[in-house]
Amino acid sequence: MKLSLCCISEILAEHKGFKFETMTLTRFLSLNRREAIRVLSQRILNNFFVTHQIIKHCHSYGIAGYRLSSSLTPVINHPSVNLRLQDLPDWPDMRDALHRIANEIKVSGVRISSHPSEYITLTSQNPDAVTNSVRDLISHAELFDLLDLPQDYYSPLNIHCRQDGDCEEISKRFLANYRTLPHNVKSRLVVEVNDNVNGSWNISNLCKHFFLTSGIPVTYDSLHRQFCNAGTTDEQDFNLAYSTWNTIPLFHYSEGVDGTRKHADMPTGKPNSYGKDVFFDVELKGKDKAIFELLNLQYHL
C-alpha cells in the first residue's frame, strides 16, 4: 500500500523530541515587533528541521508520502504580520534547510502534498475572507516552489468546498476566484468530498461542478464519503474520483469512532484501493503509529 503520513510524526516526537513549534497571533502582537520576528523566525527554522527529519523517517520505513504541516510558518500571512520568509533573520539558514529538504525529497521519492487550513474559502461573499484565503494558498504554493516540487497534481494542495446551498451558485463563486489564482496554485489545487449537513459536496457534485467545468481533480475521502454521497456505492465514488486525476491520485483514509465522524486513533481495517494504483493520506489520529500498524512495521532507534 502507498500510505502517506499527515503532518506529525508521533514516533519521532516520542523517541527523539522532534516537534513542531507554533506561535499565535496574540503572542506575536504581545511582543515588540523585533522580538516577535526573532522568535517567529527561530520557530519556523525549527519546523523546517523537523520536516526534514520526518521525510527521512518516512523514507526509512517505506512510507510513500508526506503531507506537509499547514502550520510550518505560523501567523506569517496574517495582515497584522505580513512577512515573507525572506524577511526573517534566519532566512539564510532556512534557505539551506529548504535545499536539504528538496534534496531529500528527490533522493527518497517521498510524495509531498498539503491540506491548507479548514478556513480556506473560495466561496465566501466576504472579500476579506477570500483575500486571506488566496494569500494562504499562494504562500503554500511558494513553499512548494522553494522545495522544487512539480507544479502539477502529483504535489496537490487539497481544499474543501464547505459552503452548503445551491451548488450552481456556490461553484460559480468558487470558480470566479479560482481563475484569479496564479498558475503555481491552480496547477496543484484539488477539491475534497465534504460531509456537509445537506450533502452538497458529495463526489458526484464535485465532479459535475469542478472537474467537468474546469478540470479540477476530486479527492475521495473514505470517512467523509460515508456521510456524504449521492446514493452511490463506495466503489462507484472511488472510481469516479479516480477518473478525475491525470496522475496517481492522492486520497484520504480514516475511520470513525463508533460510526461517527470523529477520527479514530488506530486502524481496525485498511484502505481499499479497488485494485488501482493510489496513495492514501492516513488521517487516523495515531499518525505514523497507525501507519506502522497498517504496514506491520517495528520502530528501531
LUMLUMVO-648341 format. One record per residue: x, y, z of N, C-alpha, C in turn; residue in three letters; residue number from 1. Coordinates in steps of 0.05 Angstrom, whole numbers, plus 5000, padded with zeros to 4 digits. Example, Ala and Ser with C-alpha at 12.3 -4.5 7.8 and 13.67 -1.06 7.14 Angstrom:
2
TIPA    nc1    nc2    nc3   cac1   cac2   cac3    cc1    cc2    cc3   residuo   num
TIPA   5264   4886   5156   5246   4910   5156   5264   4934   5156       ALA     1
TIPA   5257   4955   5142   5273   4979   5143   5258   5001   5157       SER     2
end
This chain:
301
TIPA    nc1    nc2    nc3   cac1   cac2   cac3    cc1    cc2    cc3   residuo   num
TIPA   5017   4976   5000   5000   5000   5000   5017   5025   5000       MET     1
TIPA   5010   5045   4984   5024   5070   4985   5010   5088   5005       LYS     2
TIPA   5022   5090   5029   5010   5105   5050   5026   5131   5055       LEU     3
TIPA   5012   5151   5064   5024   5178   5068   5018   5188   5096       SER     4
TIPA   5039   5198   5108   5036   5209   5136   5026   5238   5135       LEU     5
TIPA   5008   5244   5153   4997   5271   5154   5011   5287   5177       CYS     6
TIPA   5029   5305   5169   5039   5327   5185   5057   5319   5208       CYS     7
TIPA   5048   5303   5227   5062   5299   5252   5072   5270   5254       ILE     8
TIPA   5097   5267   5263   5107   5240   5270   5105   5237   5300       SER     9
TIPA   5086   5221   5309   5084   5215   5338   5109   5199   5347       GLU    10
TIPA   5120   5183   5330   5143   5166   5337   5168   5184   5342       ILE    11
TIPA   5173   5202   5323   5197   5219   5326   5193   5238   5350       LEU    12
TIPA   5169   5248   5354   5164   5265   5377   5169   5250   5403       ALA    13
TIPA   5160   5225   5404   5163   5210   5429   5192   5201   5434       GLU    14
TIPA   5205   5192   5413   5232   5180   5416   5255   5200   5413       HIS    15
TIPA   5251   5221   5398   5273   5239   5393   5267   5269   5399       LYS    16
TIPA   5242   5274   5407   5235   5301   5415   5232   5320   5392       GLY    17
TIPA   5228   5309   5367   5225   5326   5343   5196   5335   5342       PHE    18
TIPA   5191   5361   5348   5164   5371   5349   5162   5398   5335       LYS    19
TIPA   5140   5404   5323   5135   5430   5311   5129   5450   5333       PHE    20
TIPA   5137   5475   5327   5131   5497   5345   5112   5517   5331       GLU    21
TIPA   5093   5527   5346   5074   5546   5335   5077   5573   5348       THR    22
TIPA   5062   5593   5339   5061   5619   5351   5035   5632   5344       MET    23
TIPA   5020   5639   5364   4994   5651   5359   4997   5681   5353       THR    24
TIPA   4977   5691   5340   4977   5720   5333   4978   5736   5359       LEU    25
TIPA   4963   5727   5379   4963   5741   5405   4991   5743   5417       THR    26
TIPA   5006   5721   5415   5033   5721   5426   5051   5739   5409       ARG    27
TIPA   5048   5738   5383   5065   5755   5365   5060   5784   5372       PHE    28
TIPA   5035   5792   5374   5029   5820   5379   5035   5830   5407       LEU    29
TIPA   5038   5810   5425   5045   5818   5453   5074   5827   5456       SER    30
TIPA   5091   5819   5437   5119   5826   5438   5125   5851   5421       LEU    31
TIPA   5147   5864   5426   5154   5885   5407   5161   5871   5381       ASN    32
TIPA   5157   5885   5359   5158   5872   5333   5185   5859   5327       ARG    33
TIPA   5206   5871   5335   5233   5860   5330   5236   5833   5344       ARG    34
TIPA   5228   5832   5370   5230   5807   5385   5210   5786   5374       GLU    35
TIPA   5186   5795   5367   5166   5777   5356   5177   5763   5331       ALA    36
TIPA   5190   5779   5313   5201   5768   5288   5224   5749   5294       ILE    37
TIPA   5240   5755   5314   5262   5738   5321   5252   5711   5331       ARG    38
TIPA   5232   5711   5349   5220   5686   5359   5207   5670   5337       VAL    39
TIPA   5191   5684   5321   5177   5671   5298   5198   5658   5279       LEU    40
TIPA   5219   5672   5273   5239   5662   5255   5252   5636   5266       SER    41
TIPA   5258   5636   5291   5270   5612   5303   5251   5588   5302       GLN    42
TIPA   5226   5594   5307   5206   5572   5307   5202   5560   5279       ARG    43
TIPA   5202   5577   5259   5199   5568   5232   5223   5551   5224       ILE    44
TIPA   5247   5561   5231   5271   5545   5225   5270   5518   5238       LEU    45
TIPA   5261   5516   5263   5257   5490   5276   5238   5473   5260       ASN    46
TIPA   5216   5485   5251   5196   5470   5236   5207   5458   5210       ASN    47
TIPA   5225   5473   5197   5237   5462   5173   5256   5439   5180       PHE    48
TIPA   5270   5441   5202   5287   5419   5211   5270   5394   5217       PHE    49
TIPA   5248   5397   5231   5231   5375   5238   5220   5362   5212       VAL    50
TIPA   5212   5379   5194   5201   5369   5168   5222   5351   5154       THR    51
TIPA   5246   5360   5154   5268   5344   5141   5270   5317   5155       HIS    52
TIPA   5270   5317   5182   5272   5292   5197   5249   5273   5191       GLN    53
TIPA   5225   5284   5189   5201   5268   5184   5203   5255   5156       ILE    54
TIPA   5211   5270   5136   5213   5259   5109   5234   5236   5109       ILE    55
TIPA   5257   5240   5122   5277   5219   5124   5265   5194   5138       LYS    56
TIPA   5249   5199   5159   5236   5178   5174   5217   5162   5156       HIS    57
TIPA   5201   5177   5140   5183   5164   5121   5198   5146   5102       CYS    58
TIPA   5220   5157   5091   5236   5142   5072   5247   5116   5084       HIS    59
TIPA   5256   5119   5109   5269   5096   5122   5250   5072   5126       SER    60
TIPA   5224   5078   5129   5205   5057   5135   5185   5052   5112       TYR    61
TIPA   5191   5062   5089   5174   5056   5066   5147   5070   5066       GLY    62
TIPA   5145   5092   5081   5121   5108   5080   5123   5126   5055       ILE    63
TIPA   5104   5123   5037   5108   5133   5009   5103   5163   5006       ALA    64
TIPA   5089   5175   5025   5082   5203   5021   5082   5218   5048       GLY    65
TIPA   5083   5244   5046   5082   5261   5070   5067   5287   5064       TYR    66
TIPA   5047   5292   5081   5032   5317   5079   5045   5338   5097       ARG    67
TIPA   5056   5359   5084   5068   5380   5100   5048   5392   5120       LEU    68
TIPA   5058   5399   5143   5041   5413   5162   5032   5440   5150       SER    69
TIPA   5007   5447   5153   4998   5473   5144   5005   5495   5163       SER    70
TIPA   5019   5488   5185   5027   5508   5205   5058   5511   5207       SER    71
TIPA   5071   5505   5185   5100   5507   5185   5109   5536   5190       LEU    72
TIPA   5094   5555   5179   5101   5583   5181   5078   5598   5195       THR    73
TIPA   5075   5594   5220   5051   5606   5235   5051   5636   5233       PRO    74
TIPA   5027   5647   5230   5019   5676   5230   5032   5693   5209       VAL    75
TIPA   5051   5681   5193   5066   5698   5175   5049   5712   5154       ILE    76
TIPA   5026   5699   5147   5009   5711   5127   4987   5729   5137       ASN    77
TIPA   4985   5731   5164   4964   5748   5175   4969   5777   5168       HIS    78
TIPA   4948   5792   5160   4952   5820   5152   4967   5837   5173       PRO    79
TIPA   4964   5830   5199   4977   5844   5220   5007   5838   5222       SER    80
TIPA   5015   5816   5209   5043   5807   5209   5056   5813   5182       VAL    81
TIPA   5044   5802   5161   5051   5808   5134   5082   5806   5128       ASN    82
TIPA   5092   5782   5132   5121   5778   5128   5125   5756   5106       LEU    83
TIPA   5147   5756   5093   5156   5735   5076   5179   5720   5090       ARG    84
TIPA   5184   5696   5083   5207   5681   5095   5232   5697   5091       LEU    85
TIPA   5235   5709   5068   5260   5724   5061   5264   5748   5079       GLN    86
TIPA   5243   5757   5094   5245   5780   5112   5256   5772   5140       ASP    87
TIPA   5257   5746   5145   5263   5736   5172   5294   5734   5176       LEU    88
TIPA   5303   5739   5201   5332   5740   5205   5345   5713   5201       PRO    89
TIPA   5330   5691   5203   5342   5664   5198   5339   5655   5170       ASP    90
TIPA   5331   5673   5151   5327   5664   5124   5350   5649   5112       TRP    91
TIPA   5376   5658   5115   5397   5642   5103   5398   5613   5112       PRO    92
TIPA   5393   5609   5138   5392   5581   5148   5367   5567   5138       ASP    93
TIPA   5345   5581   5136   5321   5569   5125   5324   5561   5096       MET    94
TIPA   5337   5578   5081   5342   5571   5052   5359   5546   5050       ARG    95
TIPA   5379   5543   5067   5395   5519   5067   5378   5495   5076       ASP    96
TIPA   5361   5499   5096   5344   5477   5105   5325   5468   5083       ALA    97
TIPA   5314   5487   5069   5295   5480   5047   5310   5466   5025       LEU    98
TIPA   5335   5473   5020   5351   5460   5000   5355   5431   5008       HIS    99
TIPA   5361   5426   5033   5365   5399   5043   5339   5382   5041       ARG   100
TIPA   5317   5395   5047   5291   5381   5045   5286   5374   5016       ILE   101
TIPA   5291   5392   4998   5286   5387   4970   5303   5364   4960       ALA   102
TIPA   5328   5363   4968   5346   5341   4961   5336   5314   4972       ASN   103
TIPA   5326   5315   4997   5316   5291   5010   5291   5281   4994       GLU   104
TIPA   5274   5299   4986   5251   5291   4971   5259   5277   4944       ILE   105
TIPA   5278   5289   4931   5287   5278   4905   5300   5250   4909       LYS   106
TIPA   5317   5248   4929   5331   5222   4934   5311   5201   4943       VAL   107
TIPA   5293   5208   4961   5275   5188   4973   5251   5181   4956       SER   108
TIPA   5242   5200   4939   5218   5195   4924   5192   5198   4940       GLY   109
TIPA   5195   5208   4965   5171   5212   4981   5153   5233   4968       VAL   110
TIPA   5128   5227   4965   5109   5245   4952   5100   5266   4972       ARG   111
TIPA   5100   5292   4964   5093   5314   4982   5067   5327   4974       ILE   112
TIPA   5051   5333   4994   5025   5346   4990   5020   5365   5013       SER   113
TIPA   4998   5379   5012   4990   5396   5034   4959   5399   5034       SER   114
TIPA   4949   5403   5058   4920   5408   5062   4917   5434   5077       HIS   115
TIPA   4917   5457   5062   4915   5483   5076   4891   5484   5095       PRO   116
TIPA   4892   5504   5112   4873   5507   5134   4844   5503   5126       SER   117
TIPA   4828   5492   5145   4800   5488   5141   4785   5515   5137       GLU   118
TIPA   4798   5537   5143   4786   5563   5140   4789   5575   5112       TYR   119
TIPA   4804   5561   5095   4807   5569   5067   4780   5569   5054       ILE   120
TIPA   4773   5590   5041   4747   5591   5026   4750   5607   5000       THR   121
TIPA   4740   5596   4979   4738   5610   4954   4708   5615   4947       LEU   122
TIPA   4691   5611   4966   4662   5614   4961   4649   5636   4978       THR   123
TIPA   4664   5647   4997   4653   5667   5015   4645   5693   5000       SER   124
TIPA   4624   5705   5010   4616   5732   4999   4630   5754   5014       GLN   125
TIPA   4647   5747   5033   4664   5766   5047   4690   5769   5033       ASN   126
TIPA   4695   5792   5020   4720   5795   5004   4745   5791   5021       PRO   127
TIPA   4745   5799   5046   4769   5796   5063   4775   5766   5067       ASP   128
TIPA   4754   5750   5071   4758   5721   5075   4771   5709   5050       ALA   129
TIPA   4761   5717   5027   4773   5706   5002   4801   5716   4999       VAL   130
TIPA   4806   5741   5004   4833   5752   5001   4853   5738   5019       THR   131
TIPA   4845   5733   5044   4863   5719   5063   4867   5690   5054       ASN   132
TIPA   4846   5678   5043   4849   5650   5033   4868   5649   5010       SER   133
TIPA   4865   5667   4991   4883   5668   4968   4912   5672   4977       VAL   134
TIPA   4916   5690   4996   4943   5695   5006   4955   5669   5018       ARG   135
TIPA   4939   5654   5032   4948   5630   5045   4955   5609   5024       ASP   136
TIPA   4938   5606   5003   4943   5587   4982   4969   5594   4967       LEU   137
TIPA   4973   5620   4961   4997   5629   4947   5022   5622   4964       ILE   138
TIPA   5020   5626   4990   5042   5620   5008   5049   5590   5007       SER   139
TIPA   5029   5573   5007   5034   5544   5005   5048   5538   4978       HIS   140
TIPA   5038   5550   4957   5049   5544   4931   5078   5554   4929       ALA   141
TIPA   5084   5577   4941   5111   5588   4940   5130   5570   4956       GLU   142
TIPA   5120   5558   4978   5137   5539   4993   5142   5514   4976       LEU   143
TIPA   5122   5505   4962   5125   5482   4944   5146   5488   4923       PHE   144
TIPA   5145   5513   4912   5165   5521   4892   5193   5521   4904       ASP   145
TIPA   5196   5531   4928   5222   5532   4941   5233   5503   4945       LEU   146
TIPA   5215   5484   4948   5223   5456   4951   5225   5442   4924       LEU   147
TIPA   5223   5458   4902   5226   5447   4875   5206   5425   4869       ASP   148
TIPA   5182   5427   4880   5161   5407   4874   5147   5414   4848       LEU   149
TIPA   5138   5394   4833   5126   5399   4807   5100   5415   4810       PRO   150
TIPA   5095   5432   4790   5070   5448   4790   5049   5432   4776       GLN   151
TIPA   5041   5410   4789   5020   5393   4778   5007   5378   4801       ASP   152
TIPA   4988   5360   4794   4972   5347   4815   4987   5325   4830       TYR   153
TIPA   5011   5319   4822   5027   5300   4837   5035   5312   4865       TYR   154
TIPA   5035   5338   4866   5040   5353   4891   5016   5370   4897       SER   155
TIPA   4994   5357   4906   4969   5372   4908   4966   5390   4933       PRO   156
TIPA   4952   5412   4928   4942   5429   4950   4912   5422   4952       LEU   157
TIPA   4904   5410   4974   4878   5399   4977   4860   5417   4994       ASN   158
TIPA   4837   5425   4984   4819   5442   4999   4790   5431   4998       ILE   159
TIPA   4773   5441   5014   4745   5434   5014   4728   5457   5003       HIS   160
TIPA   4705   5450   4993   4684   5470   4987   4663   5465   5008       CYS   161
TIPA   4664   5481   5030   4648   5474   5054   4620   5486   5054       ARG   162
TIPA   4615   5506   5037   4590   5521   5040   4567   5505   5028       GLN   163
TIPA   4546   5500   5044   4522   5487   5035   4504   5506   5020       ASP   164
TIPA   4488   5494   5003   4469   5511   4988   4466   5503   4960       GLY   165
TIPA   4460   5522   4943   4456   5516   4914   4484   5512   4901       ASP   166
TIPA   4488   5488   4891   4515   5481   4881   4523   5498   4857       CYS   167
TIPA   4503   5505   4840   4509   5521   4816   4519   5548   4824       GLU   168
TIPA   4505   5561   4843   4512   5588   4852   4539   5588   4867       GLU   169
TIPA   4543   5568   4885   4567   5567   4900   4591   5561   4883       ILE   170
TIPA   4588   5543   4864   4611   5536   4847   4619   5559   4829       SER   171
TIPA   4600   5575   4820   4606   5598   4804   4624   5618   4819       LYS   172
TIPA   4618   5622   4845   4634   5640   4862   4662   5628   4865       ARG   173
TIPA   4663   5601   4871   4688   5588   4874   4705   5591   4849       PHE   174
TIPA   4694   5585   4826   4709   5585   4801   4717   5613   4793       LEU   175
TIPA   4701   5633   4799   4709   5661   4793   4734   5668   4809       ALA   176
TIPA   4736   5660   4834   4760   5665   4850   4783   5646   4841       ASN   177
TIPA   4777   5622   4834   4797   5603   4825   4812   5614   4800       TYR   178
TIPA   4797   5626   4782   4810   5636   4758   4830   5659   4763       ARG   179
TIPA   4828   5672   4786   4847   5693   4792   4873   5683   4804       THR   180
TIPA   4874   5657   4811   4897   5646   4825   4921   5644   4806       LEU   181
TIPA   4945   5647   4816   4968   5643   4799   4971   5614   4791       PRO   182
TIPA   4987   5609   4770   4989   5582   4759   5000   5562   4779       HIS   183
TIPA   5019   5571   4796   5030   5552   4815   5011   5543   4836       ASN   184
TIPA   4988   5556   4840   4966   5547   4857   4947   5530   4840       VAL   185
TIPA   4937   5541   4819   4916   5527   4803   4926   5500   4793       LYS   186
TIPA   4951   5498   4786   4961   5473   4775   4963   5451   4795       SER   187
TIPA   4959   5458   4821   4961   5438   4843   4935   5435   4858       ARG   188
TIPA   4916   5453   4854   4892   5454   4872   4873   5431   4865       LEU   189
TIPA   4865   5416   4886   4845   5395   4884   4824   5399   4905       VAL   190
TIPA   4800   5388   4900   4778   5392   4919   4769   5365   4930       VAL   191
TIPA   4762   5366   4956   4756   5341   4971   4727   5339   4978       GLU   192
TIPA   4716   5315   4976   4689   5309   4986   4686   5320   5014       VAL   193
TIPA   4663   5332   5020   4659   5345   5046   4632   5336   5057       ASN   194
TIPA   4631   5327   5082   4606   5317   5093   4589   5340   5105       ASP   195
TIPA   4581   5358   5086   4563   5380   5094   4537   5369   5105       ASN   196
TIPA   4524   5385   5121   4498   5377   5134   4478   5369   5112       VAL   197
TIPA   4477   5385   5091   4458   5380   5069   4469   5363   5046       ASN   198
TIPA   4494   5355   5049   4506   5337   5029   4511   5349   5003       GLY   199
TIPA   4516   5376   5002   4520   5389   4977   4544   5379   4961       SER   200
TIPA   4566   5374   4976   4591   5369   4962   4600   5341   4964       TRP   201
TIPA   4582   5323   4954   4590   5295   4950   4607   5293   4925       ASN   202
TIPA   4618   5270   4920   4637   5267   4898   4623   5272   4871       ILE   203
TIPA   4598   5264   4869   4584   5268   4843   4581   5298   4837       SER   204
TIPA   4574   5314   4857   4571   5343   4852   4598   5357   4848       ASN   205
TIPA   4618   5348   4862   4645   5360   4858   4654   5354   4829       LEU   206
TIPA   4650   5330   4820   4657   5323   4792   4642   5340   4772       CYS   207
TIPA   4616   5343   4777   4599   5358   4758   4607   5388   4757       LYS   208
TIPA   4612   5400   4780   4615   5429   4781   4644   5438   4780       HIS   209
TIPA   4663   5420   4786   4691   5429   4786   4708   5414   4766       PHE   210
TIPA   4705   5388   4764   4722   5373   4745   4712   5377   4716       PHE   211
TIPA   4686   5373   4712   4676   5374   4685   4677   5403   4673       LEU   212
TIPA   4676   5423   4690   4677   5450   4681   4705   5461   4679       THR   213
TIPA   4723   5453   4698   4749   5465   4700   4772   5446   4702       SER   214
TIPA   4767   5420   4702   4788   5400   4703   4800   5397   4731       GLY   215
TIPA   4787   5406   4752   4798   5405   4779   4794   5376   4790       ILE   216
TIPA   4815   5362   4797   4812   5335   4808   4796   5334   4834       PRO   217
TIPA   4784   5312   4839   4767   5308   4863   4780   5287   4881       VAL   218
TIPA   4783   5294   4907   4795   5276   4927   4774   5259   4941       THR   219
TIPA   4776   5233   4939   4759   5214   4954   4770   5213   4982       TYR   220
TIPA   4752   5215   5002   4759   5211   5030   4741   5190   5041       ASP   221
TIPA   4752   5169   5051   4736   5145   5059   4716   5152   5081       SER   222
TIPA   4723   5170   5100   4705   5176   5122   4685   5197   5114       LEU   223
TIPA   4693   5219   5101   4674   5239   5092   4653   5226   5074       HIS   224
TIPA   4662   5209   5056   4644   5197   5037   4622   5181   5049       ARG   225
TIPA   4627   5169   5073   4607   5153   5087   4582   5171   5093       GLN   226
TIPA   4588   5196   5100   4567   5214   5108   4557   5233   5086       PHE   227
TIPA   4569   5231   5063   4561   5249   5041   4565   5234   5015       CYS   228
TIPA   4543   5223   5005   4544   5210   4979   4517   5214   4965       ASN   229
TIPA   4516   5207   4940   4492   5211   4924   4477   5186   4920       ALA   230
TIPA   4477   5168   4941   4464   5143   4939   4480   5122   4923       GLY   231
TIPA   4505   5129   4917   4523   5112   4902   4539   5094   4922       THR   232
TIPA   4551   5073   4911   4568   5056   4928   4595   5069   4932       THR   233
TIPA   4609   5058   4952   4636   5068   4958   4654   5064   4933       ASP   234
TIPA   4652   5041   4921   4669   5035   4898   4663   5054   4874       GLU   235
TIPA   4637   5059   4870   4630   5078   4849   4641   5106   4854       GLN   236
TIPA   4640   5115   4879   4651   5142   4885   4681   5142   4883       ASP   237
TIPA   4694   5120   4892   4723   5118   4889   4731   5119   4860       PHE   238
TIPA   4718   5104   4843   4725   5103   4815   4719   5130   4801       ASN   239
TIPA   4697   5143   4809   4691   5169   4796   4712   5189   4803       LEU   240
TIPA   4719   5191   4829   4740   5209   4837   4767   5202   4823       ALA   241
TIPA   4773   5176   4822   4798   5167   4809   4800   5177   4781       TYR   242
TIPA   4777   5177   4767   4777   5184   4738   4784   5214   4733       SER   243
TIPA   4783   5230   4754   4788   5259   4751   4817   5266   4752       THR   244
TIPA   4835   5248   4760   4863   5254   4763   4879   5246   4738       TRP   245
TIPA   4898   5263   4730   4915   5256   4708   4942   5245   4717       ASN   246
TIPA   4944   5239   4743   4968   5226   4755   4957   5207   4776       THR   247
TIPA   4974   5192   4790   4965   5174   4811   4951   5191   4832       ILE   248
TIPA   4926   5185   4838   4911   5201   4858   4923   5199   4886       PRO   249
TIPA   4919   5220   4901   4924   5220   4930   4898   5223   4944       LEU   250
TIPA   4888   5201   4956   4862   5200   4970   4867   5200   5000       PHE   251
TIPA   4846   5201   5016   4848   5202   5045   4834   5178   5058       HIS   252
TIPA   4847   5167   5078   4836   5144   5093   4834   5151   5122       TYR   253
TIPA   4810   5146   5134   4807   5147   5162   4784   5128   5170       SER   254
TIPA   4780   5126   5196   4758   5110   5207   4745   5127   5229       GLU   255
TIPA   4718   5125   5231   4704   5139   5251   4701   5123   5277       GLY   256
TIPA   4699   5137   5299   4695   5124   5325   4666   5118   5328       VAL   257
TIPA   4659   5092   5332   4632   5083   5336   4612   5094   5316       ASP   258
TIPA   4621   5094   5291   4603   5102   5269   4599   5132   5267       GLY   259
TIPA   4616   5148   5280   4614   5177   5279   4635   5189   5261       THR   260
TIPA   4634   5215   5258   4655   5230   5242   4681   5233   5257       ARG   261
TIPA   4681   5228   5283   4705   5232   5299   4727   5212   5290       LYS   262
TIPA   4750   5222   5284   4772   5204   5274   4782   5186   5296       HIS   263
TIPA   4785   5161   5289   4796   5141   5308   4826   5145   5310       ALA   264
TIPA   4837   5134   5332   4866   5136   5336   4881   5116   5319       ASP   265
TIPA   4872   5091   5319   4886   5069   5305   4867   5054   5287       MET   266
TIPA   4878   5040   5267   4860   5026   5248   4849   5000   5259       PRO   267
TIPA   4825   4994   5249   4813   4968   5253   4811   4954   5226       THR   268
TIPA   4811   4969   5204   4811   4958   5177   4835   4968   5162       GLY   269
TIPA   4831   4971   5136   4853   4982   5119   4841   4995   5095       LYS   270
TIPA   4856   5012   5081   4845   5025   5057   4839   5005   5035       PRO   271
TIPA   4818   5011   5020   4811   4994   4997   4818   5009   4972       ASN   272
TIPA   4836   4999   4956   4844   5012   4931   4829   5002   4907       SER   273
TIPA   4812   4983   4911   4796   4971   4889   4814   4963   4866       TYR   274
TIPA   4838   4954   4872   4856   4944   4852   4870   4965   4836       GLY   275
TIPA   4868   4990   4845   4881   5012   4830   4906   5022   4844       LYS   276
TIPA   4923   5036   4829   4947   5048   4839   4939   5075   4852       ASP   277
TIPA   4943   5078   4878   4934   5102   4892   4950   5105   4917       VAL   278
TIPA   4954   5130   4925   4965   5137   4951   4942   5144   4970       PHE   279
TIPA   4945   5138   4996   4926   5145   5016   4940   5162   5038       PHE   280
TIPA   4931   5186   5042   4938   5201   5067   4923   5187   5090       ASP   281
TIPA   4938   5178   5110   4925   5165   5133   4919   5186   5153       VAL   282
TIPA   4893   5192   5157   4884   5213   5175   4876   5203   5202       GLU   283
TIPA   4884   5179   5209   4879   5169   5236   4896   5185   5256       LEU   284
TIPA   4886   5189   5280   4900   5207   5299   4926   5195   5309       LYS   285
TIPA   4930   5170   5306   4955   5157   5314   4978   5164   5296       GLY   286
TIPA   4973   5177   5273   4994   5186   5254   5011   5163   5245       LYS   287
TIPA   5038   5165   5249   5055   5143   5238   5053   5118   5255       ASP   288
TIPA   5043   5119   5280   5038   5095   5295   5016   5079   5281       LYS   289
TIPA   4996   5093   5271   4975   5079   5256   4985   5067   5230       ALA   290
TIPA   5003   5082   5216   5014   5071   5191   5031   5047   5197       ILE   291
TIPA   5047   5048   5218   5064   5025   5225   5046   5000   5230       PHE   292
TIPA   5023   5004   5242   5005   4981   5247   4994   4971   5220       GLU   293
TIPA   4987   4989   5202   4976   4981   5176   4997   4966   5160       LEU   294
TIPA   5023   4974   5163   5044   4962   5147   5060   4941   5162       LEU   295
TIPA   5051   4935   5187   5065   4915   5204   5094   4921   5208       ASN   296
TIPA   5100   4946   5214   5127   4955   5218   5134   4957   5248       LEU   297
TIPA   5160   4955   5254   5170   4959   5281   5190   4982   5280       GLN   298
TIPA   5188   5000   5300   5207   5023   5301   5233   5014   5313       TYR   299
TIPA   5255   5023   5302   5282   5017   5314   5297   5044   5316       HIS   300
TIPA   5311   5048   5338   5328   5072   5342   5353   5070   5325       LEU   301
end
